[in-house]
Amino acid sequence: MESESLLKEEAEPPGSVTKLIGPEDNSSPALLNNAFHSASVVLVGSGNRASHFKSSRSRIFRKKFYPQTTYTEWNDWRWQLRNRIRDFDALAAMFDLSEDERNALLRSPGQAMPLSITPYYASLLHGDNASEALRRTVIPVIDEYIHTEGESDDPLGEDHDSPITGIVHRYPDRVLFLVTDFCSTNCRYCTRSRIVGGHQDLFSNGQWEKGIDYIAANPDIRDVLISGGDPLTMADDKLEWLLYRLSGIPHVEIIRIGTKVPAVLPQRITPELTRMLKRYHPLFISIHATHPDELTPEMAQACTRLADAGIPLGSQTVLLSGINDDVETMKQLFCGLLKIRVRPYYLYQCDPISGSSHFRTPVTRGLDIIQGLRGHTSGYAVPSYVIDAPGGGGKVPLLPEYVIGRDGDDLLLKNYEGHIYRYPDCLGQNREIH
């Protein structure tokens, strides 16, 4: 069978060790789409040599669509970037496109955010199911061209809060520093689709200098979030230049990086990168995670390397209709993230960017999910549910109704099972010495 031959990895280099981690695959999947859930995990390398986790799904995909590409090339993040899927023909050769997808892809390229998918991330998508979760997040559909009331290209008012290009200064003690307009994989619901894909030429070295000068001139700024685009798509030396300059500002206490690289380009998290990053503590990384299908051996290794470098990892997840908007999917995602040492941090209500109505859910859906998680799984696995208030209002936390009222001095509380409890909320009143 074709799938059996695809599962056979080419011989490893002399001196290497191939070791099976976890349960062995005893049966070859008949179809590429079935390989994901029965993937074996293999660790390649020994001694001081870099090791790589790999899943059957990405291995099958590579042999099917990139037969001349070696395992070493596939695991080179620069190869992944050079070979991004960026046009209709490349996508159509790999996926059975629906009419909706075809119509969207054949429209004028300048009318929407460009298509961009790493080969690795493409290997996680189902080839013949247009409604599959991850596929819907990266392959455009015609709904992107439907604009509804309240939508905007800049719904969060970031441009309004930009004293200089690339800096968003909304909160008193922290700034968002946009340093690139490039992502390896473009999410169709991206709140910065107006920037991503080269729509604006904002990110020259001169502009970085101006951003650093602005931060240095404002002593109230203690926290800098580096974002874009995706900062981890930059070369090590450029990223280190930024970290070095920012860490040299006396009042900057912490630096954060926002990225989706561990999920869409895990090959980028090299030992060299992590050795460099650990020189700039306290450094935090927020990882954009969408669905349990992203929790592959490759992503696990990327997060393990970052965590082993002493970098606290948090996740940020956008609530998306028909993709992750149910309790079970979110529970699998958040518990799975904890297993690879990523603390679920924010669950975002989808921002009302132009053409996003097919992604957005009612706010009640998010509240139901939080209620379905709280008390039913580890507290560490329950993120804060927030709306980033349109127009620049900042993050507003949302909670189910756990406080239901008062009865005299008692606060009435509803727990995760729906039971009512009293809390004596009368400290300082009617106290007696016994």
Secondary structure, DSSP 4 states (H G I P E B T S, - for coil): -HHHHHH-PPPPPTT--EEEESS---S--SSHHHHGGG--EEEE--TTS--EEEEHHHHHHHHHH-TT--HHHHT-HHHHHHT-B-SHHHHHHHS---HHHHHHHTS-GGGSPPP-B-HHHHTTS-TT-TT-HHHHHHS--GGGG---TT-BSSTT-TTTT-SSTTEEEEETTEEEEE--S--SS--TT-TTTTTTTTTS----HHHHHHHHHHHHT-TT--EEEEESS-GGGS-HHHHHHHHHHHHTSTT--EEEEEE-HHHH-GGG--HHHHHHHGGG-SEEEEEE---GGG--HHHHHHHHHHHHTT--EEEEEEE-TTTT-SHHHHHHHHHHHHHTT-EEEEEEEPP-BTT-TTT---HHHHHHHHHHHBTTB-GGG-PEEEEEETTTTEEEEE----EEEEETTEEEEE-TTS-EEEEE--TTSS----
